[in-house]
Amino acid sequence: MKNNLPFIVVIGFVFILVAGIIGYIIGIQLTNNQETVMSFEENLSMVDESDYVSPEKLINTNITGTLTESEIEGLLLMREEEKLAHDVYTILYEKWGLSIFSNISDSEQTHTDSVKALLDKYEVEDPYVDSLGKYENQELQKISDNLIEIGGESVEKALEVGATVEDLDIKDLQDLMGNTTNEDIISVYNNLQKGSRNHLRSFTRMLDRYGVEYAPNYITQDEYLEIITSPYERGSI
């Protein structure tokens, strides 16, 4: 027994040493994986500077006149729908901490502000409710409440909610642009829709990272595929 003691000590020492090395290697790999995931998420969370819409660049002060009832209704809808996007993303960022929600939420604030600039120019009363997640339009209120509930279930569901909001935005803007010839409105709507297409691309690619395939609820499958397979759009329209 005495002759075997040094051998047992050596074996024990080697075992501890090997275990320590393996643990160190695993720790490095986990750190690298986390950094890779973060880098991937950060890259997809970037918002093009032009997606921060500036009404001063889009609204022509020389254009005057009155709006039709249809145009007014469209502006009221988009003022709150863009606010909905901002509010939902703000709430989901607080829940999950993904920077994609924070960054796109900031962009959405400029979108709703741009519609506000149109309301001001044409002297239309602003329906804005100065409270997170609250709206005058009760249909949008129901949509918001539902999306926030779904987005609270998991990160994957939250990202699907983001794609759904942009999906809805693109469809509504598409419909509204078909009901106006006002150059101010068309200019703002075009740039809001371009921003929504870029946001949809970002949410879709994040969902791909989580192994989730998004199915559009408002635009057609062909329209959706055309958007996500094309490059990010830069600059103002």
Secondary structure, DSSP 8 states (H G I E B T S, - for coil): -TTTHHHHHHHHHHHHHHHHHHHHHHHHHHHHHHHHHHHHHHHHT---GGGS--HHHH--TT------HHHHHHHHHHHHHHHHHHHHHHHHHHHH--HHHHHHHHHHHHHHHHHHHHHHHTT------SSTT--SSHHHHHHHHHHHHHHTS-HHHHHHHHHHHHHHHHHHHHHHHTT---HHHHHHHHHHHHHHHHHHHHHHHHHHHTT-----SSS-HHHHHHHHTS----S--
